[in-house]
Amino acid sequence: MEKGELKNKVQGLIEPVINALGIELDDLELNKMRGKGLLRVFIDKEEGIMIHDCEKVSREIAALLDVEDPIPYSYVLEVSSPGLERPLRKPADFKRYKGHTIRVVTTVPIDKQTLFVGKLSMAGDSEVILDLPKNNKVTIPYEIISRARLEVEI
């Protein structure tokens, strides 16, 4: 089974269990190095993730994965929040963090620039608008966003 197929299979198994706990599966990573596997599960919810949420999700999905056994090698399971500088991947992520400062890297330059840091003023279905310093704005279509994440404001 290919890595992408295996990841999709694991996601299909664990996502309903996580959702049933009132928590959202943000992302998962499945890596194998030197014969050892690592399954990282990132969870989130509106009011934020606490350590007991990670413990609860870890217990539930570990039990499920032990029974279903979809991963054909030994692995370590890690469950955590996406963190303060969480990546923004889906339009729903951008909509959730409207009003926050974000960092966006584009695949195509806009006004000779591919890195933007600004306040997320609008997140639509096809693009975002950032308020930049000096009263400038930039509109960035989702399809040219290479990476985006929250920027910690101090």
N, C-alpha and C positions, 0 to 999 in steps of 0.2 A: 504494500500500500504506500502511495506517495505521501510525502510530508503534508501537503495541502489537504489531501483526502483525510488523513489521520486527524489533522487539526479540526476539520469540519465535523468529523464523526464525534470527537471529544466534545466540541462545542454543542452539537446537537443533543448529546447526553446530559451535559451539566447545566445548560442554560435554563431549561424548565425548572430544575431543582432550585437554582439560584433565584429565579423570578418568584417562585412560590414562597420564598423567604422575604419578599418585598424588597429585593435587591436586584440591581441590574448588572449583567455581565458587560463590562466595558471592553475588555480585550483578553486574549489569551495568547501565550507564546509557548511553543513546544520545540525544544532544542535538544540535540543529542551531541555530546562531545566525549570522545574517548570511551565509548560504550556506556556512558551514564546519561540519563535523560533528565531534563528539567521542564516541568510544567508550571508555568507562571500564569496565574489567574488574577486579573485585575477587576475589582468590583467597585460599584459606586451606587449612591442613592442621593436623593435631593438634599437631605439634611447632613450628608457626609458620612463617611465610614469610620467606625470605631473598632478597636481591637477585638471586641466580642463579636462583631459582625464577621470579621476575618476568621475567627475561631469556629463560629457556627457554620459558615460556608465550607471551610476546610473539612470539618467533620462530615458534613452531609455529602460533599462530592467525593471525598476519600472512600467512604463506604460504598457509594455507587460505582466508582471506578474499580474498586476491589472486586465487586460482583461482576460487572460487565467486562472488565479487563481488556479495554480496547487498545492499550499501548503495549506493543510486543517486546518491551525491554524495561528494565528497572528505571525508575525515575524518582525525583524528589518533587513534591507538590508545594508550591508557595502561593499563598493567597494574600493580596494586599490591595490598597487603594491605588489609584493612578498617581497620587502625589500632588504636591502643591503646583508643580509645573507640568500638570497633566497634559498629555497630547489631546488635540482636538481632531477627530477623524471624520465624524459624520455631521451633516447639517444640524441634527438635534443637539450635538455637543456645542456648536457655535451659538445656537439659539439659547441654550441654558446659561451661557456665560456672557450674554449681552451686557455691556457696561463695564466689563473687565478689560484689563490690558492684556493683549496677546502678541505673540511673535509669530509671523508668517513668513515662510520661505516659498517662493514661487519657482516654477519650472521655466517660465517665460518672463523676461524683464518687463516691468511697467515703468515707464519714464526712466529707463536705464538702471532700474533697481530691482533686486530680487529678494531683499530682506526688508520687512516692514514691522515696526513695533508701534502699536497704537491702541486706543480705546475702541473696542468693538461696538460700533453704534447701531449696526443693522446686520442681521443674519437672515437672509431669505432662503428660498428653495434652490437658487442657482448661484448666489454670490453673497459676499460679505462686504461691508463698508467699514473702514477703519478711520477714526479721527486721529490724524497725525499731529505732531507739534507744528506750531506756527499757523494754526487754523487750516491746515491742509487736510484733504480727505482722499482716500484711494478706494476704488471699487475693485474687488478681486473675485473673479469667478472660481467656484470650487474646483473646476477641472484643471486649473493651473497651480493649485496649492500642492506643493511637495510635502511640506511639514508645517504644522501649526501647534502651538502650545500656549498655555497660560503663562504669563510673565508675573513673577512674584513682585508685588508692589511693596516697597519699604517706606 
